[in-house]
Amino acid sequence: MTDTTHTDPYASAQDTTGGKVFTVTGHDWDSVVAGIDGDAEERVVVNMGPQHPSTHGVLRLILELDGETVTECRCGIGYLHTGIEKTMEYRNWTQGVTLCTRMDYLSNFHYEAAYCLAIERLLGIENDVPDKATVMRVLLMEINRISSHLVAIATGGMEIGALTVMTIGFRERELCLDLFELITGLRMNNSFIRPGGVSQDLPPESLDKVAEFVAVMKKRLPEYAALCNENAIFKARLVDVGYLDLAGCLALGISGPVLRSTGYDWDLRKRQPYCGYETYDFDVPTRDTADAYGRFRIRLDEMYESLRIIEQCAERLRGMAGQPVMVGDRKIGWPAQLAIGSDGMGNSLDHIRHIMGESMEALIHHFKLVTEGFRVPTGQAYVAVESPRGELGCHLVSDGGTRPYRAHFRDPSFTNLQAAPAMTEGGQIADVVVAVASLDPVMGGVDR
């Protein structure tokens, strides 16, 4: 029989009906506040998300409102947590690519590159990666930058009612995904960049398709400028909204377009070059408005600069036909040498014939490499790249085994989300949507 007289010192009773609860289910704001009597508190707490069309995924914003003014904004995260970094400790180094490419699913090539660059630094093979593989990495990352910015502009436009911007943004993104499918075989979560190089060589027709893509984008990007740059309604919603100056960005560790909208031209491709970015001719767009409008303009300008880099990559790749795309060390190079058969299915018959019928040693080596993986010397490495959202860092620790001892990513979406309260508190509730959209957070990268 339960003892109802016993009081638990760690679970004291408390009154949970101290205030009035308002359930807002899509009515006009006037009808909501009309039911509040004069004696009630003027400040109302509203949950925006986690299932909300304006929160870029499953972000939850807890807003305290004084009328239409936001007095406090808190971010509730973790709804998309998948334990990727912990799972990496139970998979070999190559399999980790399949995991990290699913973090920020809109800029997955940058995560694959940061992860593989960190492994290559631990292995001491940074200078052994073939030039063709490095150029292919840059090509894919810049196409990925364009596709990510297109989603940022498209969803941001949708949230403020600019539906034409949304439809044409996703229209152009399809062109990027078509290129990914042609080159890697997949539209998203590609797992194409591997330790030591890339998984496969370019298909024969890919560079012609890249040239067609660049030509189309040069015609399509001006449509965004014509629709938005001097649009009075668009500017009224974005200018001076989500303001965060340089001091605020530096205090919070903000990077990417948000930082560059303050006039500070911090871009790791220029400041701390990797993958040979110092050999490409491009500029770093900046603005001095420090608001949502400046961030939109920066993303638009950055797509033009990415097109410049893509053209230079394509020109270099045309002179690299037949060159390797993976380091020569076969203990590291798996599975790049597994070519696709002429029917587009499985491994090439030549490779199967070699490992299954000609060489027992090759079969044993293949089996051990696939199941166990290669060993990485003891140590730790940190590599940062410039993702579409800012500084993306990968910190890997190895204990000398075939799996990471620890893997951690410095995700720019997670860091930049700290700016949400500073951008929204004191402003109108309608401007919260614009401010969050200008940060362009991807919750897969925030929660991991």
Contacts in CASP RR format, 6 or more apart in sequence:
PFRMAT RR
TARGET T0000
AUTHOR 0000-0000-0000
METHOD contacts of the structure
MODEL  1
MTDTTHTDPYASAQDTTGGKVFTVTGHDWDSVVAGIDGDAEERVVVNMGP
QHPSTHGVLRLILELDGETVTECRCGIGYLHTGIEKTMEYRNWTQGVTLC
TRMDYLSNFHYEAAYCLAIERLLGIENDVPDKATVMRVLLMEINRISSHL
VAIATGGMEIGALTVMTIGFRERELCLDLFELITGLRMNNSFIRPGGVSQ
DLPPESLDKVAEFVAVMKKRLPEYAALCNENAIFKARLVDVGYLDLAGCL
ALGISGPVLRSTGYDWDLRKRQPYCGYETYDFDVPTRDTADAYGRFRIRL
DEMYESLRIIEQCAERLRGMAGQPVMVGDRKIGWPAQLAIGSDGMGNSLD
HIRHIMGESMEALIHHFKLVTEGFRVPTGQAYVAVESPRGELGCHLVSDG
GTRPYRAHFRDPSFTNLQAAPAMTEGGQIADVVVAVASLDPVMGGVDR
19 41 0 8 1.000
20 36 0 8 1.000
20 40 0 8 1.000
20 41 0 8 1.000
22 32 0 8 1.000
22 36 0 8 1.000
22 44 0 8 1.000
24 32 0 8 1.000
24 46 0 8 1.000
29 68 0 8 1.000
33 67 0 8 1.000
36 44 0 8 1.000
42 66 0 8 1.000
42 67 0 8 1.000
43 64 0 8 1.000
43 65 0 8 1.000
43 66 0 8 1.000
43 67 0 8 1.000
43 71 0 8 1.000
44 64 0 8 1.000
44 65 0 8 1.000
44 67 0 8 1.000
45 62 0 8 1.000
45 63 0 8 1.000
45 64 0 8 1.000
45 65 0 8 1.000
46 62 0 8 1.000
46 63 0 8 1.000
46 64 0 8 1.000
46 65 0 8 1.000
46 429 0 8 1.000
47 60 0 8 1.000
47 61 0 8 1.000
47 62 0 8 1.000
47 63 0 8 1.000
48 54 0 8 1.000
48 55 0 8 1.000
48 60 0 8 1.000
48 61 0 8 1.000
48 62 0 8 1.000
48 63 0 8 1.000
48 432 0 8 1.000
49 55 0 8 1.000
49 58 0 8 1.000
49 59 0 8 1.000
49 60 0 8 1.000
49 61 0 8 1.000
50 57 0 8 1.000
50 58 0 8 1.000
50 59 0 8 1.000
50 60 0 8 1.000
50 76 0 8 1.000
50 79 0 8 1.000
51 58 0 8 1.000
53 159 0 8 1.000
54 159 0 8 1.000
54 433 0 8 1.000
54 436 0 8 1.000
54 437 0 8 1.000
55 61 0 8 1.000
55 436 0 8 1.000
56 155 0 8 1.000
56 436 0 8 1.000
56 437 0 8 1.000
56 440 0 8 1.000
56 441 0 8 1.000
56 442 0 8 1.000
56 443 0 8 1.000
57 80 0 8 1.000
57 443 0 8 1.000
58 78 0 8 1.000
58 79 0 8 1.000
58 80 0 8 1.000
58 443 0 8 1.000
58 447 0 8 1.000
59 75 0 8 1.000
59 76 0 8 1.000
59 77 0 8 1.000
59 79 0 8 1.000
59 417 0 8 1.000
59 436 0 8 1.000
59 441 0 8 1.000
59 443 0 8 1.000
59 446 0 8 1.000
60 75 0 8 1.000
60 76 0 8 1.000
60 77 0 8 1.000
60 79 0 8 1.000
61 73 0 8 1.000
61 74 0 8 1.000
61 75 0 8 1.000
61 76 0 8 1.000
61 420 0 8 1.000
61 432 0 8 1.000
61 436 0 8 1.000
62 72 0 8 1.000
62 73 0 8 1.000
62 74 0 8 1.000
62 75 0 8 1.000
62 76 0 8 1.000
63 70 0 8 1.000
63 72 0 8 1.000
63 73 0 8 1.000
63 424 0 8 1.000
63 429 0 8 1.000
63 432 0 8 1.000
64 70 0 8 1.000
64 71 0 8 1.000
64 72 0 8 1.000
64 73 0 8 1.000
65 71 0 8 1.000
65 429 0 8 1.000
68 428 0 8 1.000
68 429 0 8 1.000
68 430 0 8 1.000
69 426 0 8 1.000
69 427 0 8 1.000
69 428 0 8 1.000
69 429 0 8 1.000
70 424 0 8 1.000
70 425 0 8 1.000
70 426 0 8 1.000
70 427 0 8 1.000
70 428 0 8 1.000
70 429 0 8 1.000
70 432 0 8 1.000
71 425 0 8 1.000
71 426 0 8 1.000
72 421 0 8 1.000
72 425 0 8 1.000
73 420 0 8 1.000
73 421 0 8 1.000
73 424 0 8 1.000
73 425 0 8 1.000
73 432 0 8 1.000
74 421 0 8 1.000
75 417 0 8 1.000
75 420 0 8 1.000
75 421 0 8 1.000
77 414 0 8 1.000
77 417 0 8 1.000
77 443 0 8 1.000
77 446 0 8 1.000
77 447 0 8 1.000
78 443 0 8 1.000
78 446 0 8 1.000
78 447 0 8 1.000
79 443 0 8 1.000
79 447 0 8 1.000
80 443 0 8 1.000
80 444 0 8 1.000
80 446 0 8 1.000
80 447 0 8 1.000
81 447 0 8 1.000
81 448 0 8 1.000
82 102 0 8 1.000
82 444 0 8 1.000
82 447 0 8 1.000
82 448 0 8 1.000
83 448 0 8 1.000
84 99 0 8 1.000
84 100 0 8 1.000
84 102 0 8 1.000
84 103 0 8 1.000
84 448 0 8 1.000
85 407 0 8 1.000
85 408 0 8 1.000
85 409 0 8 1.000
85 448 0 8 1.000
87 99 0 8 1.000
88 96 0 8 1.000
88 99 0 8 1.000
88 100 0 8 1.000
88 403 0 8 1.000
88 404 0 8 1.000
88 407 0 8 1.000
89 403 0 8 1.000
89 404 0 8 1.000
89 405 0 8 1.000
89 406 0 8 1.000
89 407 0 8 1.000
90 403 0 8 1.000
91 98 0 8 1.000
91 99 0 8 1.000
91 403 0 8 1.000
92 372 0 8 1.000
92 373 0 8 1.000
92 374 0 8 1.000
92 402 0 8 1.000
92 403 0 8 1.000
93 119 0 8 1.000
93 195 0 8 1.000
93 373 0 8 1.000
93 374 0 8 1.000
93 376 0 8 1.000
93 402 0 8 1.000
93 403 0 8 1.000
93 404 0 8 1.000
94 194 0 8 1.000
94 195 0 8 1.000
94 334 0 8 1.000
94 335 0 8 1.000
94 373 0 8 1.000
94 374 0 8 1.000
96 115 0 8 1.000
96 404 0 8 1.000
96 407 0 8 1.000
97 112 0 8 1.000
97 115 0 8 1.000
97 116 0 8 1.000
97 191 0 8 1.000
97 193 0 8 1.000
97 194 0 8 1.000
97 195 0 8 1.000
98 189 0 8 1.000
98 191 0 8 1.000
100 111 0 8 1.000
100 112 0 8 1.000
100 114 0 8 1.000
100 115 0 8 1.000
100 394 0 8 1.000
100 407 0 8 1.000
100 409 0 8 1.000
101 108 0 8 1.000
101 109 0 8 1.000
101 111 0 8 1.000
101 112 0 8 1.000
101 189 0 8 1.000
101 190 0 8 1.000
101 191 0 8 1.000
102 108 0 8 1.000
102 189 0 8 1.000
102 444 0 8 1.000
103 111 0 8 1.000
103 409 0 8 1.000
103 411 0 8 1.000
103 444 0 8 1.000
103 445 0 8 1.000
103 448 0 8 1.000
104 110 0 8 1.000
104 111 0 8 1.000
104 387 0 8 1.000
104 389 0 8 1.000
104 392 0 8 1.000
104 411 0 8 1.000
104 413 0 8 1.000
104 442 0 8 1.000
104 444 0 8 1.000
104 445 0 8 1.000
105 188 0 8 1.000
105 189 0 8 1.000
105 442 0 8 1.000
105 444 0 8 1.000
106 147 0 8 1.000
106 148 0 8 1.000
106 151 0 8 1.000
106 388 0 8 1.000
106 442 0 8 1.000
107 144 0 8 1.000
107 145 0 8 1.000
107 148 0 8 1.000
107 387 0 8 1.000
107 388 0 8 1.000
107 389 0 8 1.000
107 392 0 8 1.000
107 442 0 8 1.000
108 144 0 8 1.000
108 188 0 8 1.000
108 189 0 8 1.000
108 190 0 8 1.000
109 137 0 8 1.000
109 140 0 8 1.000
109 141 0 8 1.000
109 144 0 8 1.000
109 190 0 8 1.000
109 192 0 8 1.000
109 193 0 8 1.000
110 141 0 8 1.000
110 144 0 8 1.000
110 145 0 8 1.000
110 385 0 8 1.000
110 386 0 8 1.000
110 387 0 8 1.000
110 388 0 8 1.000
110 392 0 8 1.000
111 387 0 8 1.000
111 392 0 8 1.000
111 394 0 8 1.000
111 409 0 8 1.000
112 190 0 8 1.000
112 191 0 8 1.000
112 192 0 8 1.000
112 193 0 8 1.000
113 137 0 8 1.000
113 141 0 8 1.000
113 193 0 8 1.000
113 275 0 8 1.000
113 385 0 8 1.000
114 383 0 8 1.000
114 384 0 8 1.000
114 385 0 8 1.000
114 392 0 8 1.000
114 393 0 8 1.000
114 394 0 8 1.000
114 409 0 8 1.000
115 394 0 8 1.000
115 396 0 8 1.000
115 407 0 8 1.000
116 193 0 8 1.000
116 194 0 8 1.000
116 195 0 8 1.000
116 196 0 8 1.000
116 197 0 8 1.000
117 126 0 8 1.000
117 274 0 8 1.000
117 275 0 8 1.000
117 383 0 8 1.000
117 385 0 8 1.000
117 394 0 8 1.000
118 381 0 8 1.000
118 382 0 8 1.000
118 383 0 8 1.000
118 394 0 8 1.000
118 395 0 8 1.000
118 396 0 8 1.000
119 195 0 8 1.000
119 196 0 8 1.000
119 376 0 8 1.000
119 381 0 8 1.000
119 396 0 8 1.000
120 126 0 8 1.000
120 129 0 8 1.000
120 195 0 8 1.000
120 196 0 8 1.000
121 381 0 8 1.000
121 383 0 8 1.000
122 376 0 8 1.000
122 377 0 8 1.000
122 379 0 8 1.000
122 380 0 8 1.000
122 381 0 8 1.000
122 396 0 8 1.000
122 398 0 8 1.000
123 195 0 8 1.000
123 332 0 8 1.000
123 376 0 8 1.000
123 377 0 8 1.000
125 196 0 8 1.000
125 327 0 8 1.000
125 329 0 8 1.000
125 332 0 8 1.000
128 196 0 8 1.000
128 327 0 8 1.000
128 328 0 8 1.000
128 329 0 8 1.000
129 196 0 8 1.000
129 197 0 8 1.000
129 327 0 8 1.000
130 197 0 8 1.000
130 323 0 8 1.000
130 324 0 8 1.000
130 325 0 8 1.000
130 326 0 8 1.000
130 327 0 8 1.000
131 320 0 8 1.000
131 323 0 8 1.000
132 201 0 8 1.000
132 317 0 8 1.000
132 320 0 8 1.000
132 322 0 8 1.000
132 323 0 8 1.000
132 324 0 8 1.000
132 325 0 8 1.000
133 196 0 8 1.000
133 197 0 8 1.000
133 198 0 8 1.000
133 324 0 8 1.000
133 325 0 8 1.000
133 326 0 8 1.000
134 197 0 8 1.000
134 275 0 8 1.000
134 276 0 8 1.000
135 313 0 8 1.000
135 316 0 8 1.000
135 317 0 8 1.000
135 320 0 8 1.000
136 183 0 8 1.000
136 198 0 8 1.000
136 202 0 8 1.000
136 313 0 8 1.000
136 317 0 8 1.000
136 325 0 8 1.000
137 193 0 8 1.000
137 197 0 8 1.000
137 198 0 8 1.000
137 275 0 8 1.000
138 275 0 8 1.000
138 276 0 8 1.000
138 277 0 8 1.000
138 280 0 8 1.000
138 309 0 8 1.000
138 313 0 8 1.000
139 210 0 8 1.000
139 310 0 8 1.000
139 313 0 8 1.000
139 314 0 8 1.000
139 317 0 8 1.000
140 180 0 8 1.000
140 183 0 8 1.000
140 184 0 8 1.000
140 192 0 8 1.000
140 193 0 8 1.000
141 275 0 8 1.000
141 385 0 8 1.000
142 306 0 8 1.000
142 309 0 8 1.000
142 310 0 8 1.000
142 313 0 8 1.000
143 176 0 8 1.000
143 179 0 8 1.000
143 180 0 8 1.000
143 210 0 8 1.000
143 213 0 8 1.000
143 306 0 8 1.000
143 310 0 8 1.000
144 176 0 8 1.000
144 180 0 8 1.000
144 388 0 8 1.000
145 302 0 8 1.000
145 303 0 8 1.000
145 306 0 8 1.000
145 387 0 8 1.000
145 388 0 8 1.000
146 172 0 8 1.000
146 176 0 8 1.000
146 217 0 8 1.000
146 303 0 8 1.000
146 306 0 8 1.000
146 307 0 8 1.000
147 173 0 8 1.000
147 176 0 8 1.000
147 177 0 8 1.000
148 387 0 8 1.000
148 388 0 8 1.000
148 389 0 8 1.000
149 299 0 8 1.000
149 300 0 8 1.000
149 302 0 8 1.000
149 303 0 8 1.000
149 388 0 8 1.000
150 169 0 8 1.000
150 170 0 8 1.000
150 172 0 8 1.000
150 173 0 8 1.000
150 176 0 8 1.000
150 303 0 8 1.000
151 169 0 8 1.000
151 170 0 8 1.000
151 173 0 8 1.000
152 299 0 8 1.000
152 388 0 8 1.000
152 437 0 8 1.000
152 440 0 8 1.000
153 165 0 8 1.000
153 169 0 8 1.000
153 224 0 8 1.000
153 296 0 8 1.000
153 299 0 8 1.000
153 300 0 8 1.000
154 165 0 8 1.000
154 166 0 8 1.000
154 167 0 8 1.000
154 168 0 8 1.000
154 169 0 8 1.000
154 170 0 8 1.000
154 173 0 8 1.000
155 166 0 8 1.000
155 437 0 8 1.000
156 162 0 8 1.000
156 165 0 8 1.000
156 166 0 8 1.000
156 434 0 8 1.000
156 437 0 8 1.000
157 163 0 8 1.000
157 165 0 8 1.000
157 166 0 8 1.000
157 437 0 8 1.000
158 165 0 8 1.000
158 166 0 8 1.000
159 433 0 8 1.000
159 434 0 8 1.000
159 437 0 8 1.000
160 234 0 8 1.000
160 237 0 8 1.000
160 238 0 8 1.000
160 433 0 8 1.000
160 434 0 8 1.000
160 437 0 8 1.000
162 227 0 8 1.000
162 228 0 8 1.000
162 234 0 8 1.000
164 227 0 8 1.000
165 224 0 8 1.000
165 227 0 8 1.000
165 228 0 8 1.000
168 220 0 8 1.000
168 223 0 8 1.000
168 224 0 8 1.000
169 224 0 8 1.000
172 217 0 8 1.000
172 220 0 8 1.000
175 213 0 8 1.000
175 216 0 8 1.000
175 217 0 8 1.000
176 213 0 8 1.000
177 187 0 8 1.000
177 188 0 8 1.000
178 187 0 8 1.000
178 209 0 8 1.000
179 206 0 8 1.000
179 209 0 8 1.000
179 210 0 8 1.000
179 213 0 8 1.000
180 186 0 8 1.000
180 187 0 8 1.000
180 188 0 8 1.000
180 190 0 8 1.000
181 187 0 8 1.000
182 203 0 8 1.000
182 205 0 8 1.000
182 206 0 8 1.000
182 209 0 8 1.000
183 192 0 8 1.000
183 202 0 8 1.000
183 203 0 8 1.000
183 206 0 8 1.000
184 190 0 8 1.000
184 192 0 8 1.000
184 199 0 8 1.000
184 200 0 8 1.000
186 192 0 8 1.000
191 199 0 8 1.000
192 198 0 8 1.000
192 199 0 8 1.000
192 200 0 8 1.000
193 199 0 8 1.000
194 326 0 8 1.000
194 333 0 8 1.000
194 335 0 8 1.000
194 336 0 8 1.000
195 332 0 8 1.000
195 333 0 8 1.000
195 374 0 8 1.000
196 326 0 8 1.000
196 327 0 8 1.000
196 332 0 8 1.000
196 333 0 8 1.000
197 325 0 8 1.000
197 326 0 8 1.000
197 327 0 8 1.000
197 333 0 8 1.000
197 336 0 8 1.000
198 325 0 8 1.000
198 326 0 8 1.000
198 336 0 8 1.000
199 335 0 8 1.000
199 336 0 8 1.000
200 325 0 8 1.000
200 336 0 8 1.000
200 339 0 8 1.000
200 340 0 8 1.000
201 322 0 8 1.000
201 325 0 8 1.000
202 317 0 8 1.000
207 314 0 8 1.000
207 317 0 8 1.000
207 318 0 8 1.000
210 310 0 8 1.000
210 314 0 8 1.000
211 314 0 8 1.000
213 310 0 8 1.000
214 307 0 8 1.000
214 310 0 8 1.000
214 311 0 8 1.000
214 314 0 8 1.000
217 303 0 8 1.000
217 307 0 8 1.000
218 307 0 8 1.000
221 300 0 8 1.000
221 303 0 8 1.000
221 304 0 8 1.000
221 307 0 8 1.000
224 300 0 8 1.000
225 300 0 8 1.000
227 234 0 8 1.000
228 234 0 8 1.000
228 296 0 8 1.000
229 297 0 8 1.000
229 300 0 8 1.000
235 293 0 8 1.000
237 434 0 8 1.000
238 291 0 8 1.000
238 292 0 8 1.000
238 293 0 8 1.000
238 294 0 8 1.000
238 296 0 8 1.000
238 434 0 8 1.000
238 438 0 8 1.000
239 289 0 8 1.000
239 291 0 8 1.000
239 292 0 8 1.000
239 293 0 8 1.000
240 289 0 8 1.000
240 291 0 8 1.000
240 293 0 8 1.000
241 291 0 8 1.000
241 292 0 8 1.000
241 293 0 8 1.000
241 431 0 8 1.000
241 434 0 8 1.000
241 435 0 8 1.000
241 438 0 8 1.000
242 291 0 8 1.000
242 292 0 8 1.000
242 423 0 8 1.000
242 424 0 8 1.000
242 431 0 8 1.000
242 434 0 8 1.000
242 435 0 8 1.000
242 438 0 8 1.000
243 290 0 8 1.000
243 291 0 8 1.000
243 423 0 8 1.000
244 254 0 8 1.000
244 258 0 8 1.000
244 262 0 8 1.000
244 290 0 8 1.000
244 419 0 8 1.000
244 422 0 8 1.000
244 423 0 8 1.000
245 262 0 8 1.000
245 290 0 8 1.000
246 259 0 8 1.000
246 262 0 8 1.000
246 263 0 8 1.000
246 264 0 8 1.000
246 290 0 8 1.000
248 254 0 8 1.000
248 419 0 8 1.000
248 422 0 8 1.000
249 255 0 8 1.000
249 258 0 8 1.000
249 259 0 8 1.000
249 262 0 8 1.000
249 264 0 8 1.000
249 419 0 8 1.000
252 415 0 8 1.000
252 418 0 8 1.000
252 419 0 8 1.000
252 422 0 8 1.000
253 415 0 8 1.000
253 418 0 8 1.000
254 415 0 8 1.000
254 416 0 8 1.000
254 418 0 8 1.000
254 419 0 8 1.000
255 266 0 8 1.000
255 389 0 8 1.000
255 390 0 8 1.000
255 391 0 8 1.000
255 412 0 8 1.000
255 415 0 8 1.000
255 416 0 8 1.000
256 266 0 8 1.000
256 267 0 8 1.000
256 386 0 8 1.000
256 389 0 8 1.000
256 390 0 8 1.000
256 391 0 8 1.000
256 412 0 8 1.000
256 416 0 8 1.000
257 295 0 8 1.000
257 298 0 8 1.000
257 299 0 8 1.000
257 302 0 8 1.000
257 389 0 8 1.000
257 390 0 8 1.000
257 440 0 8 1.000
258 295 0 8 1.000
258 416 0 8 1.000
258 419 0 8 1.000
258 438 0 8 1.000
258 439 0 8 1.000
259 266 0 8 1.000
259 390 0 8 1.000
260 266 0 8 1.000
260 267 0 8 1.000
260 284 0 8 1.000
260 285 0 8 1.000
260 286 0 8 1.000
260 287 0 8 1.000
260 298 0 8 1.000
261 286 0 8 1.000
261 287 0 8 1.000
261 289 0 8 1.000
261 290 0 8 1.000
261 291 0 8 1.000
261 294 0 8 1.000
261 295 0 8 1.000
261 298 0 8 1.000
262 288 0 8 1.000
262 290 0 8 1.000
263 286 0 8 1.000
263 287 0 8 1.000
263 288 0 8 1.000
263 290 0 8 1.000
264 286 0 8 1.000
265 284 0 8 1.000
265 286 0 8 1.000
267 284 0 8 1.000
267 386 0 8 1.000
268 274 0 8 1.000
268 384 0 8 1.000
268 385 0 8 1.000
268 386 0 8 1.000
268 391 0 8 1.000
269 277 0 8 1.000
269 282 0 8 1.000
269 284 0 8 1.000
269 386 0 8 1.000
270 277 0 8 1.000
270 278 0 8 1.000
270 284 0 8 1.000
272 384 0 8 1.000
274 383 0 8 1.000
274 384 0 8 1.000
274 385 0 8 1.000
275 385 0 8 1.000
280 308 0 8 1.000
280 309 0 8 1.000
280 312 0 8 1.000
280 313 0 8 1.000
281 308 0 8 1.000
281 312 0 8 1.000
282 305 0 8 1.000
282 306 0 8 1.000
282 308 0 8 1.000
282 309 0 8 1.000
283 305 0 8 1.000
284 305 0 8 1.000
285 297 0 8 1.000
285 298 0 8 1.000
285 301 0 8 1.000
285 302 0 8 1.000
285 305 0 8 1.000
286 298 0 8 1.000
287 294 0 8 1.000
287 295 0 8 1.000
287 297 0 8 1.000
287 298 0 8 1.000
291 438 0 8 1.000
292 434 0 8 1.000
292 435 0 8 1.000
292 437 0 8 1.000
292 438 0 8 1.000
295 438 0 8 1.000
295 440 0 8 1.000
296 438 0 8 1.000
299 388 0 8 1.000
299 440 0 8 1.000
302 388 0 8 1.000
325 336 0 8 1.000
326 333 0 8 1.000
326 336 0 8 1.000
326 337 0 8 1.000
327 333 0 8 1.000
330 337 0 8 1.000
330 365 0 8 1.000
330 369 0 8 1.000
331 369 0 8 1.000
331 374 0 8 1.000
332 374 0 8 1.000
334 366 0 8 1.000
334 369 0 8 1.000
334 370 0 8 1.000
334 373 0 8 1.000
334 374 0 8 1.000
335 370 0 8 1.000
337 351 0 8 1.000
338 347 0 8 1.000
338 348 0 8 1.000
338 351 0 8 1.000
339 347 0 8 1.000
339 348 0 8 1.000
339 350 0 8 1.000
339 351 0 8 1.000
340 346 0 8 1.000
340 347 0 8 1.000
340 348 0 8 1.000
341 347 0 8 1.000
341 348 0 8 1.000
341 349 0 8 1.000
342 348 0 8 1.000
354 362 0 8 1.000
355 362 0 8 1.000
355 363 0 8 1.000
355 366 0 8 1.000
356 363 0 8 1.000
357 363 0 8 1.000
372 402 0 8 1.000
373 402 0 8 1.000
374 402 0 8 1.000
375 400 0 8 1.000
375 401 0 8 1.000
375 402 0 8 1.000
376 398 0 8 1.000
376 400 0 8 1.000
376 401 0 8 1.000
376 402 0 8 1.000
377 398 0 8 1.000
377 400 0 8 1.000
378 398 0 8 1.000
378 399 0 8 1.000
378 400 0 8 1.000
379 397 0 8 1.000
379 398 0 8 1.000
379 400 0 8 1.000
380 395 0 8 1.000
380 396 0 8 1.000
380 397 0 8 1.000
380 398 0 8 1.000
381 395 0 8 1.000
381 396 0 8 1.000
382 393 0 8 1.000
382 394 0 8 1.000
382 395 0 8 1.000
382 396 0 8 1.000
383 393 0 8 1.000
383 394 0 8 1.000
384 391 0 8 1.000
384 392 0 8 1.000
384 393 0 8 1.000
384 394 0 8 1.000
384 410 0 8 1.000
385 391 0 8 1.000
385 392 0 8 1.000
385 393 0 8 1.000
386 392 0 8 1.000
387 412 0 8 1.000
388 440 0 8 1.000
389 412 0 8 1.000
389 413 0 8 1.000
389 416 0 8 1.000
389 440 0 8 1.000
389 441 0 8 1.000
389 442 0 8 1.000
390 412 0 8 1.000
390 416 0 8 1.000
391 410 0 8 1.000
391 412 0 8 1.000
391 415 0 8 1.000
392 409 0 8 1.000
392 410 0 8 1.000
392 411 0 8 1.000
392 412 0 8 1.000
393 409 0 8 1.000
393 410 0 8 1.000
394 407 0 8 1.000
394 408 0 8 1.000
394 409 0 8 1.000
394 410 0 8 1.000
395 406 0 8 1.000
395 407 0 8 1.000
395 408 0 8 1.000
395 409 0 8 1.000
395 410 0 8 1.000
396 404 0 8 1.000
396 406 0 8 1.000
396 407 0 8 1.000
397 404 0 8 1.000
397 405 0 8 1.000
397 406 0 8 1.000
397 407 0 8 1.000
398 404 0 8 1.000
398 405 0 8 1.000
399 405 0 8 1.000
409 445 0 8 1.000
409 448 0 8 1.000
411 445 0 8 1.000
411 446 0 8 1.000
411 448 0 8 1.000
413 439 0 8 1.000
413 440 0 8 1.000
413 441 0 8 1.000
413 442 0 8 1.000
413 443 0 8 1.000
413 444 0 8 1.000
413 445 0 8 1.000
413 446 0 8 1.000
414 445 0 8 1.000
414 446 0 8 1.000
416 439 0 8 1.000
416 440 0 8 1.000
416 441 0 8 1.000
417 439 0 8 1.000
417 441 0 8 1.000
417 446 0 8 1.000
419 439 0 8 1.000
420 435 0 8 1.000
420 436 0 8 1.000
420 439 0 8 1.000
423 435 0 8 1.000
423 438 0 8 1.000
423 439 0 8 1.000
424 431 0 8 1.000
424 432 0 8 1.000
424 435 0 8 1.000
424 436 0 8 1.000
END
